[in-house]
Amino acid sequence: MNQELVSPIKILSALAHIQRWEALNSHLLRSSSGRQLYFGLIRHLNDAKDGLSIDSMKEIYYDDGIQLTERGVRLTIRAFEADGVLVLEKAKGDGRSRRMFLTNKLLELMQEHAEVAKKSFKEDFLVISK
């Protein structure tokens, strides 16, 4: 095989391994809308275990990585809520506003997902955190 193609193919192979795990282990990631919301939520997570860093639900509805209508996002949020991975609460000051919280169930899924990704990449690459 051409040496220039080895690394890109290995990267894609690792991604394919991760995608297979997703398909077999999380029904949330099987649909396009679920996958988009899941990764959208990850983009809004703080490293410091403070949870989501959003000031308004509009940040989720109009996230440029979520290519769904606002209604599509709302329906997917409801599905996540029904599955017990999200909790929505009315904001204390303004009853029209909502606050979103991730449950331990979703955080554990994210942790397991990250471990699978890390293991998959470590098979062929040296993974060093910056």
C-alpha positions as CSV (number, residue, x, y, z in Angstrom):
1,M,0.0,0.0,0.0
2,N,1.2,3.5,-0.7
3,Q,2.8,4.9,2.4
4,E,0.9,8.2,2.1
5,L,-2.4,6.4,2.5
6,V,-1.4,4.3,5.5
7,S,-2.1,7.0,8.2
8,P,-5.4,8.4,6.8
9,I,-6.7,4.8,6.3
10,K,-5.7,3.9,9.9
11,I,-7.5,7.0,11.2
12,L,-10.6,6.1,9.3
13,S,-10.3,2.5,10.4
14,A,-10.3,3.7,14.0
15,L,-13.3,5.9,13.4
16,A,-15.1,2.9,11.7
17,H,-14.4,0.8,14.8
18,I,-15.8,3.5,17.1
19,Q,-18.9,3.8,14.8
20,R,-19.5,0.1,15.0
21,W,-19.4,0.2,18.8
22,E,-21.9,3.1,18.7
23,A,-24.3,1.1,16.5
24,L,-24.1,-1.9,18.8
25,N,-24.1,-0.2,22.2
26,S,-26.2,3.0,22.0
27,H,-29.6,3.3,20.4
28,L,-29.2,7.1,21.0
29,L,-26.5,7.2,18.3
30,R,-28.2,5.1,15.7
31,S,-30.4,8.0,14.4
32,S,-29.0,11.0,12.7
33,S,-30.9,13.3,15.0
34,G,-29.8,11.5,18.1
35,R,-26.2,11.5,17.0
36,Q,-26.3,15.2,16.2
37,L,-27.8,16.1,19.5
38,Y,-25.4,13.9,21.4
39,F,-22.3,15.5,19.9
40,G,-23.9,18.9,20.1
41,L,-24.3,18.4,23.9
42,I,-20.6,17.3,24.1
43,R,-19.6,20.5,22.4
44,H,-21.3,22.4,25.2
45,L,-19.9,20.5,28.1
46,N,-17.4,22.0,30.6
47,D,-14.3,20.0,31.5
48,A,-14.8,21.0,35.1
49,K,-17.9,18.7,35.7
50,D,-20.1,21.8,35.9
51,G,-22.3,20.3,33.3
52,L,-23.6,22.1,30.3
53,S,-22.3,25.6,29.6
54,I,-25.4,27.1,27.8
55,D,-27.2,30.3,28.7
56,S,-30.1,29.6,26.5
57,M,-31.7,26.5,24.9
58,K,-31.3,28.4,21.7
59,E,-27.6,27.5,21.8
60,I,-28.7,23.9,21.3
61,Y,-31.5,24.6,18.9
62,Y,-29.3,26.6,16.6
63,D,-26.0,24.9,17.1
64,D,-24.3,24.9,13.6
65,G,-23.3,21.3,14.1
66,I,-26.9,20.2,14.5
67,Q,-28.5,20.2,11.1
68,L,-32.1,19.8,12.3
69,T,-35.1,22.0,12.5
70,E,-35.9,23.5,15.9
71,R,-38.8,21.0,16.0
72,G,-36.4,18.1,15.2
73,V,-34.1,19.2,18.0
74,R,-37.1,19.5,20.4
75,L,-38.4,16.0,19.5
76,T,-34.9,14.5,19.9
77,I,-34.5,16.2,23.3
78,R,-37.9,14.7,24.3
79,A,-36.7,11.3,23.2
80,F,-33.5,11.7,25.3
81,E,-35.6,12.8,28.2
82,A,-37.9,9.8,27.9
83,D,-34.8,7.6,27.8
84,G,-33.6,9.1,31.1
85,V,-30.4,10.7,29.8
86,L,-31.6,14.3,30.0
87,V,-33.7,16.3,32.5
88,L,-35.4,19.5,31.6
89,E,-36.5,21.9,34.3
90,K,-38.3,25.2,34.2
91,A,-35.9,28.1,35.2
92,K,-36.7,29.6,38.6
93,G,-36.9,33.2,37.4
94,D,-38.7,32.8,34.1
95,G,-41.2,30.0,33.7
96,R,-40.8,30.1,29.9
97,S,-37.2,29.2,30.1
98,R,-35.8,25.7,30.5
99,R,-32.6,24.4,32.0
100,M,-31.1,21.1,30.8
101,F,-29.2,18.7,32.9
102,L,-27.4,15.5,31.8
103,T,-28.1,12.5,33.9
104,N,-25.4,10.0,35.2
105,K,-26.7,7.6,32.6
106,L,-25.6,9.9,29.8
107,L,-22.4,10.9,31.4
108,E,-21.5,7.2,31.9
109,L,-22.3,6.5,28.2
110,M,-20.0,9.4,27.2
111,Q,-17.3,8.1,29.4
112,E,-17.5,4.6,27.9
113,H,-17.7,6.1,24.4
114,A,-14.5,8.1,25.1
115,E,-12.7,5.0,26.4
116,V,-13.6,3.1,23.3
117,A,-12.4,5.9,21.1
118,K,-9.1,6.2,23.1
119,K,-8.5,2.5,22.9
120,S,-9.3,2.4,19.2
121,F,-6.8,5.2,18.4
122,K,-4.1,3.8,20.8
123,E,-3.9,0.6,18.7
124,D,-2.1,2.4,15.9
125,F,-1.3,5.9,17.2
126,L,0.5,7.5,20.1
127,V,-2.2,9.6,21.9
128,I,-0.8,12.5,23.8
129,S,-3.0,15.2,25.4
130,K,-1.9,18.7,24.7
